[in-house]
Amino acid sequence: MGVKIECSEHFSIISAKGTSLNFTEIGEKSVEFRIKTSELSGFGTITFIAASGNESTKYEINIPVKSKELPVSRNFSKLLKAGEEASHSLVPLGVKGTNKAVVTVSGLPSVNLN
């Protein structure tokens, strides 16, 4: 009987990705796989696949993965005079998959009460 593990990009497998088990009698055996999380946040999927002869089964588990990094924010303010133009390039900040940008245009200056 063969047992293997597959993971989404949220995890990396640090042990063997599969193993073989031999049964001489009816019973159960345990298999251990070692995985670690990546820096990517979101829901990761781990799939276990067992096969013997023409029979196989698959079990998937979804696990939330959170970043160990603290939330980070960056503000950029620009006060424009009548007829003046401005541009600003956005560089993604923080962990991939968790970053976002918000643009606010107002007739009044920001008071930054976040």
Residue, then its C-alpha position, 0 to 999 in steps of 0.5 A: m500500500g502506498v501513501k503520499i501527501e500533496c500540499s498547496e503553495h501555502f505549505s512545503i513538505i520537509s519529509a518524504k512525500g510518500t511511503s509504502l506500508n506492508f500489511t501481513e494482517i488486518g490492522e492499522k498503521s500510522v504514517e508521519f509527514r512533516i510540513k511547514t507553512s510558507e509566508l503566504s496567508g490564506f487557506g491552504t490545502i493538504t491532500f492525503i492519497a492512499a492506494s493499493g492495487n486497483e483501489s485508492t482514496k483521497y482525503e483533503i483538509n483545508i487549513p487557515v494559514k496566518s502570517k507571523e508578521l504584524p500588520v503594516s500600513r503606509n500613508f501618503s498624503k498630497l495637498l494639491k492646489a487648483g489645477e495641480e496634478a500629482s502621481h504616486s506609484l504603488v509598491p505592494l507592502g506586506v505579505k503577498g496575498t494580504n496587501k491592499a491599497v485604498v485611494t481617497v480623494s477629498g475636498l478636505p485634508s485628511v485628519n488621519l484618525n485611523 
